[in-house]
């Protein structure tokens, strides 16, 4: 099909194009991979020797053009060769450029420039997801452009900054990185175009080799050869030493945030060597990639390394940025080491997740680093392609995942709440959430009901006029450590009282789709918060629901000292809820140090005084006690309530607990709140000894 359509497109272009096409297609069918790796691709047809190309023919509608995706998504060697060696690639680039300008008149993202002691790095969003860069020496007013894909956008930035363009640095030959060379070199007569001579970069004037240095004012930029994506791919390292700032790496299509480029003209070994070259730079080096792929790449990284906390934190930050259409660059090479799977081929966790098993590759059944990189790239391509996802699941999901279970830390934390059930069993719960969007309002209701040995969830979602209802049953024995939305508020209040969060505890919860998954809590510390005209200190707890199918969802809860909810933020969402009036807070108890006394053995038989007072008069006292309780039935109820309360609370210090309980009943002390430690009676107050032990009435003073 590709041969027929391509031949139609080149019809009437002359015998030379026909010969080129026949050579491309014959090479593709005879030996696709080996010929592409062993030969250097021929240069582009020079635009100076040709007339302006005709508009695209209707027959070329077969070329994939998915908005928001990289236009270089390969569909085979024949298409890639047509893109890089003929005018078809340039025509395709021009069409992508027109569409992107219409769709994103101000760019696909909001640029966030960085300024370092007189050196400014300005990202320029171009096409649907590309980045060009303007590196400026603010003192000399000189600028260098990196990968100027859209000459109009780059020129607008040059005029806005009021600088002179003196050099263009091209990482590789693809039109989405070099398409602006012609216009910018015409508009700026003294501008030099740098790049690799192996990569047939259009309008190249100054070829560069590995470790060559380009000097512009205080800018010292070193070229590093990193083949793999193309044979002559270069990355550019801006040395931070001259301006006393961080070094900057402009990586083109070699390295992205949590990803790497496809290997079009090389092997996995070649790409691995290029990535190792970059890893040899310092961890503080800023990474400025050629594309905005952060959210997609981090989603894939979550599949191969689902328990990587650094990736989860970065994903939450990226989502907040993209919600506001802000750029996610730069990151640092130190950050990339922690979550980029293509830079972690040495990690045992990736080997265990992706290795084929014993007996297939070596004695241990592990991949080599190059094999692991190749497998990661294959899985990443499947992750991007919807058709491939439907046909084949990634090998990381070889077996159906077992149902999630709460870990021991979560169970122990719930057990520590002795006055509650250890499993926080849900008998019945109803929650209702609605968002009043003008275009498509959303209404979601979830009901939980315990029936016999099952928990039944009824979930109803209404989006616009469409209503979906589903019913799911969970066995109660599999819900140990389950925390529903209502129980979550109770747990948060307990954490605020204690001002601690259980470390490494993994609870069970429901995600937004009603699926059972893990939930964890993290303390973010204390913060001053303005509520009305008052300022109060709040304790911040972040809850993360780790969905098995989607990305984690995190909510931050700002809690007063007594557990009142002051503010709630869903990470990545522009909306939040906040209290507008200061509540009446429960005063905290002042803890007093517990006195320590040595325990001594107590023998009734050896204590003569006790023996004479009680044991000799045992029957007399029993009758007296029975008579007293008949005349004072409230005493039995008072003691019974105390014992019940004692068993519910189970205090470590029974004496102090009894003093706090009976203190308000003392005649000498006025009634005070039982939780006010500053007024509570001391259990060790001096008592006036009784002068008489007769059964007659006590003195009128009421002492004791």
C-alpha positions in Angstrom: 0.0 0.0 0.0 2.8 2.4 0.9 4.5 1.7 -2.4 1.4 2.4 -4.4 0.6 5.7 -2.6 4.2 6.9 -2.6 4.5 6.2 -6.4 1.4 8.2 -7.0 2.7 11.1 -4.9 6.0 11.2 -6.9 4.3 10.9 -10.3 5.5 13.6 -12.6 8.5 14.5 -10.4 11.0 13.0 -12.9 13.1 9.9 -13.4 15.4 10.8 -10.6 12.7 10.6 -7.9 11.4 7.4 -9.4 14.9 5.8 -9.1 15.2 7.0 -5.5 11.8 5.5 -4.7 12.7 2.2 -6.3 15.9 2.1 -4.4 14.2 2.9 -1.1 11.5 0.3 -1.5 13.8 -2.4 -2.7 16.1 -1.8 0.3 13.2 -1.9 2.7 12.0 -5.3 1.5 15.5 -6.8 1.1 17.2 -6.0 4.3 15.4 -3.3 6.4 17.4 -3.1 9.6 21.0 -4.0 8.4 21.1 -1.6 5.5 19.7 1.2 7.5 22.3 0.7 10.2 25.3 0.2 7.9 25.0 3.1 5.5 25.0 6.8 5.9 21.8 8.3 4.5 22.1 10.6 1.5 21.6 14.3 2.0 18.4 16.2 1.5 17.7 17.6 -1.9 18.9 21.1 -1.7 16.1 23.7 -1.6 18.4 26.1 -3.5 18.4 23.9 -6.6 14.7 23.3 -6.6 11.6 25.3 -7.1 9.1 25.7 -4.2 7.3 22.3 -3.9 3.7 21.8 -4.9 0.9 21.5 -2.3 0.3 18.0 -0.9 -1.6 15.7 -3.2 -4.9 14.3 -1.9 -3.5 10.8 -2.3 -1.2 11.4 0.6 -3.9 11.3 3.2 -2.6 7.9 4.3 0.3 9.5 6.3 -0.6 9.4 10.0 -1.2 12.9 11.5 -2.4 12.6 15.1 -2.7 15.9 16.9 -0.6 16.2 20.0 1.8 13.4 18.9 5.2 13.5 17.4 5.0 13.8 13.6 8.0 11.5 13.4 6.0 8.5 14.6 7.5 5.8 12.3 5.3 3.5 10.1 8.2 1.6 8.5 11.5 2.0 6.8 10.0 3.2 3.6 8.1 6.0 5.2 11.1 7.1 7.3 13.3 7.1 4.2 10.8 9.2 2.3 10.6 11.6 5.2 14.4 12.1 5.5 15.6 11.8 1.9 12.9 13.4 -0.3 10.7 16.5 -0.5 7.8 14.5 1.0 9.3 15.0 4.4 9.6 18.8 3.9 6.0 19.0 2.6 4.8 17.0 5.6 6.7 19.3 7.9 5.1 22.4 6.3 1.7 20.9 6.7 2.3 20.2 10.4 3.6 23.7 10.8 0.5 25.3 9.4 -1.8 23.2 11.5 0.1 23.9 14.7 0.1 27.6 14.0 -3.7 27.5 13.6 -4.3 25.4 16.6 -1.7 27.0 19.0 -1.3 30.6 17.9 0.6 31.3 21.2 2.4 27.9 21.4 1.3 24.6 22.9 2.7 25.5 26.4 3.6 28.6 28.5 7.3 29.2 28.3 9.1 29.6 31.6 12.6 31.1 30.9 15.5 30.8 33.3 18.1 33.5 34.0 21.5 32.6 35.4 23.9 35.5 36.1 23.5 37.2 32.7 22.7 34.0 30.7 19.1 33.4 29.8 17.6 30.2 28.5 14.2 30.8 26.8 12.1 27.7 25.7 10.0 28.4 22.6 7.0 26.0 22.2 6.6 25.1 18.5 4.6 22.6 16.4 2.3 20.4 18.5 4.9 19.4 21.2 8.4 20.5 20.1 10.7 22.9 21.9 13.2 25.3 20.3 15.5 27.2 22.6 17.1 30.7 22.6 20.2 30.9 24.7 21.1 34.6 25.3 24.2 36.4 26.6 22.3 39.3 28.1 25.4 41.4 28.5 26.6 41.1 24.9 23.0 40.9 23.6 23.9 37.8 21.5 21.8 34.7 21.0 22.1 31.1 19.9 19.0 29.2 18.6 18.7 25.4 19.3 16.6 23.4 16.9 14.6 26.3 15.4 11.6 24.3 14.0 9.3 27.3 13.5 11.3 30.3 12.2 8.4 32.7 12.7 8.2 31.9 16.4 11.9 32.0 16.9 12.2 35.3 15.1 9.4 36.8 17.3 11.3 35.8 20.4 14.5 37.3 19.0 12.8 40.6 18.3 11.1 40.6 21.7 14.4 40.1 23.6 16.2 42.6 21.4 19.2 40.4 20.6 21.2 39.4 17.6 21.1 35.8 16.4 24.7 34.6 15.6 24.4 30.8 15.6 22.0 28.0 15.1 22.7 24.6 16.7 20.9 21.6 15.2 20.8 18.4 17.1 19.8 16.3 14.0 18.4 16.4 10.6 14.7 15.8 11.2 12.5 18.6 9.8 10.8 19.2 13.1 14.2 20.2 14.5 15.9 21.8 11.4 13.0 23.2 9.4 13.6 26.8 10.3 17.3 26.9 9.2 16.6 28.3 5.8 14.5 31.3 6.8 16.6 32.2 9.8 19.8 32.1 7.9 18.3 34.4 5.2 17.0 36.8 7.8 20.3 36.9 9.7 23.1 37.1 7.2 25.9 36.5 9.7 24.2 33.6 11.4 26.2 30.3 11.3 24.4 26.9 11.2 26.2 24.2 13.2 25.5 20.4 13.2 26.9 17.0 12.3 28.2 16.5 8.8 26.9 12.9 9.0 23.3 14.0 9.4 22.7 16.1 6.2 21.4 19.1 8.1 19.9 21.6 5.7 21.9 24.8 5.2 24.8 23.5 7.4 27.7 26.0 7.3 29.9 24.8 10.2 30.2 21.0 10.7 30.9 19.8 14.2 32.6 16.7 15.6 32.5 15.2 19.0 33.6 17.6 21.8 34.0 20.6 19.5 33.2 23.9 21.2 31.1 26.8 19.9 31.9 30.2 21.6 29.4 33.1 21.5 30.1 35.8 24.0 30.3 34.2 27.4 28.6 31.1 26.1 30.8 28.0 25.8 28.8 25.2 24.2 30.3 21.8 23.6 28.9 19.3 21.0 28.7 15.7 22.1 28.2 12.9 19.5 25.2 10.8 20.6 24.2 8.5 17.7 21.2 6.2 17.9 18.2 8.3 17.0 20.1 9.4 13.9 23.6 8.6 12.9 24.8 12.1 13.4 22.8 13.1 16.4 24.5 15.7 18.6 23.6 17.1 22.0 24.9 20.5 23.2 26.2 21.2 26.7 26.3 24.8 27.8 29.2 25.1 30.3 28.0 26.8 33.5 31.5 27.7 34.8 31.9 31.0 32.8 28.7 32.5 34.3 28.8 30.6 37.6 25.6 28.8 37.1 24.3 25.3 36.3 25.3 23.6 33.1 22.5 23.1 30.6 22.1 20.1 28.3 20.0 20.5 25.1 19.3 16.9 24.3 17.2 17.0 21.1 15.6 13.6 20.6 18.1 11.7 22.6 16.7 12.2 26.1 13.4 13.4 27.4 11.9 13.9 30.8 11.5 10.2 31.9 12.0 9.0 28.3 14.4 8.6 25.4 14.2 8.9 21.6 13.5 6.1 19.2 16.4 4.3 17.5 15.9 5.0 13.9 19.5 4.8 12.6 21.3 2.7 15.1 21.2 -0.3 17.5 20.3 -0.6 21.2 24.0 -0.8 22.0 24.6 2.5 20.2 21.7 4.3 22.0 22.9 2.9 25.4 26.4 4.2 24.7 24.9 7.7 23.9 22.8 7.7 27.1 25.9 6.7 29.1 27.7 9.7 27.6 25.0 11.9 29.0 24.9 10.2 32.4 28.6 11.1 32.8 27.6 14.7 33.2 26.9 16.2 36.7 23.6 15.5 38.5 23.0 19.3 38.7 23.0 19.6 34.9 19.7 21.0 33.6 18.0 18.9 30.9 16.2 20.8 28.2 14.6 18.2 25.9 13.3 18.6 22.3 9.6 17.6 23.1 6.9 17.9 25.7 6.5 14.2 26.5 6.6 14.4 30.3 3.1 13.2 31.2 3.1 10.3 28.8 6.6 9.2 29.6 5.9 9.2 33.4 2.7 7.2 32.8 4.8 4.5 31.1 7.4 4.6 33.8 4.6 3.9 36.3 3.8 0.7 34.5 7.4 -0.7 34.6 8.2 0.7 38.1 4.9 1.1 39.9 6.5 1.6 43.4 8.9 4.3 42.4 8.1 7.2 44.8 10.3 9.7 42.9 8.3 9.1 39.8 5.0 9.6 41.7 6.1 12.9 43.1 7.3 14.1 39.7 4.1 12.9 38.0 2.0 15.0 40.5 4.2 18.1 39.8 3.9 17.5 36.0 0.1 17.2 36.2 -0.1 20.5 38.1 2.1 22.1 35.4 0.1 20.7 32.5 -3.3 21.7 34.1 -2.1 25.2 33.6 -0.4 24.4 30.2 3.0 25.3 31.7 6.2 23.8 30.4 7.7 20.9 32.4 11.3 21.6 31.4 13.9 21.7 32.7 14.5 18.7 34.9 18.0 17.7 36.1 20.0 14.6 35.3 20.0 13.8 39.0 16.2 13.6 38.9 16.2 11.6 35.7 18.4 9.0 37.3 15.7 8.4 40.0 12.7 7.8 37.7 13.7 7.6 34.0 13.6 3.8 33.2 15.8 4.3 30.1 18.6 5.5 32.4 18.0 2.8 35.0 18.9 -0.3 32.9 21.3 -1.2 35.7 18.6 -1.5 38.3 17.6 -5.0 39.6 13.9 -4.0 39.9 13.6 -3.4 36.1 15.5 -6.7 35.4 13.1 -8.6 37.7 10.1 -7.0 36.1 11.1 -7.4 32.4 13.6 -10.3 32.3 12.3 -13.3 30.3 13.1 -15.9 33.0 15.9 -18.5 33.6 17.3 -20.3 30.6 16.5 -17.7 27.9 19.3 -15.1 28.2 22.2 -16.3 30.2 22.4 -18.4 33.3 20.4 -16.0 35.5 17.8 -15.3 32.9 18.5 -11.5 32.9 18.8 -9.1 30.0 22.0 -7.3 29.2 21.6 -3.5 29.6 21.3 -3.1 25.9 18.6 -5.9 25.7 16.8 -4.3 28.6 16.9 -0.9 26.8 15.6 -2.5 23.6 12.7 -4.2 25.5 11.8 -0.9 27.3 11.7 0.8 23.9 9.5 -1.9 22.5 7.1 -1.7 25.5 7.1 2.1 25.2 6.0 1.9 21.5 3.2 -0.5 22.5 2.2 1.9 25.3 1.8 4.7 22.7 -0.1 2.7 20.1 -3.8 2.0 20.9 -3.9 -0.8 18.3 -0.9 -2.5 19.9 -2.5 -2.1 23.3 -5.6 -3.9 22.1 -3.6 -6.8 20.6 -1.0 -7.4 23.2 -0.5 -6.4 26.8 3.0 -5.4 28.0 5.0 -8.3 29.4 5.0 -6.6 32.9 1.4 -7.8 33.2 2.1 -11.5 32.4 -0.4 -12.7 35.0 -3.5 -11.2 36.4 -2.6 -9.1 39.5 -3.7 -10.5 42.9 -6.2 -8.4 44.8 -4.5 -5.7 46.9 -4.1 -6.3 50.7 -3.3 -3.9 53.5 0.1 -4.4 55.1 0.9 -5.1 58.7 1.7 -1.4 59.5 -1.8 -0.3 58.4 -3.5 -3.2 60.4 -1.5 -2.3 63.5 -2.4 1.4 63.3 -6.1 0.5 63.1 -5.7 -1.9 66.0 -4.1 0.9 68.1 -7.5 2.7 68.0 -8.8 0.4 70.7 -12.2 2.0 71.0 -12.9 1.3 67.3 -13.2 -1.9 65.4 -9.8 -2.9 64.0 -11.2 -3.2 60.4 -13.3 -0.1 60.5 -16.2 -2.0 59.1 -18.6 -0.1 56.9 -22.2 -0.9 57.6 -23.7 1.7 55.2 -22.3 4.8 53.5 -23.6 7.2 50.9 -21.4 9.8 49.1 -22.5 12.3 46.4 -20.1 14.4 44.3 -21.0 16.8 41.6 -19.2 19.3 39.4 -21.2 22.0 37.7 -19.4 22.4 34.4 -21.3 24.6 31.9 -20.5 22.3 29.0 -20.7 18.8 30.5 -21.8 18.6 34.2 -20.8 15.5 36.1 -22.7 13.8 39.0 -21.3 10.8 40.8 -23.0 8.8 43.6 -21.5 5.9 45.5 -23.3 3.8 48.0 -21.8 1.1 50.2 -23.9 -1.4 52.1 -22.8 -4.4 54.1 -25.0 -7.5 53.4 -24.0 -10.7 55.2 -20.4 -11.4 54.3 -20.2 -9.0 51.4 -19.8 -5.2 50.9 -22.0 -4.1 48.0 -21.0 -0.9 46.1 -23.4 0.8 43.8 -21.8 3.5 41.6 -23.8 5.8 39.4 -22.1 8.4 37.2 -24.0 10.9 35.1 -22.0 13.0 32.5 -24.3 15.3 30.6 -27.3 13.1 29.7 -25.5 9.8 29.9 -26.0 7.7 33.0 -23.9 4.7 33.9 -24.6 2.4 36.9 -22.5 -0.5 38.1 -22.8 -2.8 41.1 -19.7 -4.5 42.6 -19.5 -7.0 45.5 -16.4 -7.2 47.7 -16.0 -10.1 50.2 -15.6 -8.7 53.7 -12.8 -11.1 54.5 -10.7 -9.4 51.8 -11.3 -5.9 53.2 -9.0 -5.9 56.3 -7.5 -2.4 56.5 -10.1 -0.9 54.1 -10.7 2.8 54.7 -13.8 4.3 53.1 -14.2 8.1 52.5 -16.0 8.5 55.8 -13.5 6.5 57.7 -10.7 8.5 56.0 -12.0 11.7 57.7 -11.9 9.9 61.1 -8.4 8.7 60.5 -7.2 12.1 59.5 -8.7 13.6 62.7 -6.8 11.0 64.8 -3.6 11.8 63.0 -4.1 15.5 63.7 -4.6 14.8 67.4 -1.5 12.7 67.5 0.4 14.8 65.0 1.9 11.7 63.6 1.2 9.6 60.5 1.9 5.8 60.3 5.1 5.3 58.3 5.0 2.9 55.4 1.3 2.0 56.1 -0.6 0.7 53.1 -4.3 0.8 53.5 -7.1 -0.3 51.1 -9.3 2.3 49.4 -11.5 2.8 46.3 -10.2 4.8 43.4 -12.3 7.1 41.2 -13.4 4.2 39.1 -14.6 2.2 42.1 -11.8 -0.3 42.0 -10.1 -1.6 45.1 -6.5 -0.3 45.4 -3.8 0.9 47.9 -3.9 4.1 49.9 -1.0 5.7 51.8 -0.6 8.8 54.0 2.4 11.1 54.3 3.0 14.0 56.8 4.0 17.2 55.1 4.7 19.2 58.3 3.1 22.3 59.9 2.2 25.6 58.3 0.6 28.9 59.3 -2.8 29.5 57.7 -4.9 32.6 57.6 -8.6 31.9 58.4 -10.7 35.1 58.4 -8.9 37.6 60.7 -7.0 34.9 62.6 -3.9 32.9 62.0 -3.6 29.3 63.1 -1.2 26.5 62.7 -2.3 23.5 60.7 -0.9 20.0 60.3 -0.8 18.9 56.7 -1.4 15.2 55.7 -1.3 14.0 52.1 -3.3 10.9 51.1 -2.4 9.2 47.9 -4.7 6.6 46.2 -2.6 4.3 44.1 -4.9 3.2 41.3 -3.9 0.0 39.5 -5.0 1.2 36.1 -4.5 5.0 36.2 -2.2 7.5 37.8 -2.1 8.1 41.5 -4.4 10.7 42.9 -3.3 12.7 45.9 -5.2 15.0 48.2 -3.7 17.3 50.8 -5.6 17.9 54.1 -4.9 20.9 56.3 -6.0 20.1 59.8 -6.3 22.1 63.0 -4.9 20.7 66.2 -8.2 19.2 67.3 -8.8 17.6 63.9 -11.1 20.2 62.3 -10.5 20.3 58.5 -9.3 23.7 57.4 -8.4 23.1 53.8 -8.5 20.3 51.2 -6.5 20.4 47.9 -6.6 17.7 45.2 -3.1 17.7 43.7 -3.2 18.7 40.0 -6.7 20.3 40.3 -7.2 24.1 40.2 -10.1 23.9 42.7 -10.0 23.5 46.5 -12.2 23.8 49.5 -11.3 26.0 52.5 -12.9 27.0 55.8 -13.9 30.6 56.0 -14.7 31.0 59.7 -12.4 29.9 62.5 -14.1 27.1 64.5 -13.9 26.8 68.3 -11.0 24.5 68.9 -10.8 21.9 71.7 -8.0 22.9 74.0 -5.2 20.5 74.1 -4.3 18.6 77.3 -1.1 19.4 79.0 0.7 16.2 79.7 2.6 16.0 83.0 5.5 13.7 83.6 4.5 10.5 85.3 6.1 9.9 88.7 8.0 6.7 89.1 7.7 4.6 92.4 9.4 1.4 93.2 7.0 -1.5 93.7 7.2 -3.3 97.0 5.6 -6.7 97.8 2.4 -6.4 99.8 1.3 -9.2 102.1 -1.9 -8.9 104.0 -1.1 -11.5 106.6 2.1 -9.7 107.7 0.5 -6.3 108.0 -0.9 -6.3 111.6 -2.8 -3.0 111.3 -4.6 -4.0 108.1 -5.4 -7.4 109.6 -6.9 -5.9 112.7 -8.9 -3.3 110.9 -10.4 -5.4 108.1 -9.8 -9.2 108.3 -11.0 -9.5 111.9 -14.1 -7.5 111.0 -14.8 -9.1 107.6 -18.4 -10.2 108.3 -19.3 -6.9 109.9 -17.9 -4.9 107.0 -19.7 -7.1 104.5 -23.1 -6.4 106.1 -22.3 -2.7 106.4 -21.4 -2.5 102.7 -24.5 -4.3 101.6 -26.7 -2.0 103.7 -24.9 1.1 102.3 -25.4 0.0 98.7 -29.1 -0.6 99.4 -29.5 3.0 100.7 -27.3 4.5 98.0 -28.0 2.8 94.6 -26.3 5.6 92.7 -22.9 4.4 94.1 -23.3 1.1 92.2 -24.1 2.9 89.0 -21.2 5.4 89.4 -18.7 2.6 90.0 -20.1 0.6 87.1 -19.8 3.5 84.7 -16.2 4.1 85.8 -15.3 0.4 85.2 -16.9 0.5 81.8 -15.1 3.7 80.9 -11.8 2.2 82.2 -12.1 -0.9 80.0 -12.9 1.2 76.9 -10.0 3.6 77.3 -7.5 1.0 78.9 -5.2 3.7 80.3 -1.6 2.9 81.1 -1.8 4.8 84.4 -5.0 3.8 86.2 -4.5 6.0 89.2 -4.2 9.2 87.2 -7.2 8.1 85.1 -9.3 7.5 88.2 -8.3 10.9 89.7 -9.3 12.7 86.4 -12.6 10.8 86.4 -13.7 11.3 90.0 -12.1 14.8 90.4 -15.2 16.8 89.4 -17.3 15.0 92.1 -15.1 16.4 94.9 -16.8 18.9 97.2 -13.7 21.0 97.7 -13.1 21.5 94.0 -15.6 23.4 91.8 -16.8 21.5 88.6 -14.3 22.0 85.7 -13.9 20.5 82.3 -12.3 17.1 82.7 -9.9 17.6 79.8 -8.4 20.8 81.2 -5.1 19.6 82.6 -4.3 22.9 84.3 -7.4 22.5 86.6 -7.5 18.8 87.0 -7.0 17.5 90.6 -3.7 15.8 91.4 -4.0 12.1 92.3 -1.4 12.7 95.0 -3.1 15.5 96.9 -2.9 15.3 100.7 -5.8 13.6 102.4 -7.0 14.3 106.0 -6.9 11.0 107.8 -10.1 9.9 109.2 -10.3 10.0 113.0 -13.0 7.5 113.4 -14.0 4.3 111.7 -17.4 4.0 113.1 -20.4 3.5 110.9 -21.9 6.8 111.9 -22.1 9.8 109.6 -18.9 11.6 108.5 -18.1 15.1 109.7 -19.9 18.0 108.2 -16.7 19.2 106.5 -17.0 16.4 103.9 -13.3 15.8 103.8 -12.1 12.7 101.9 
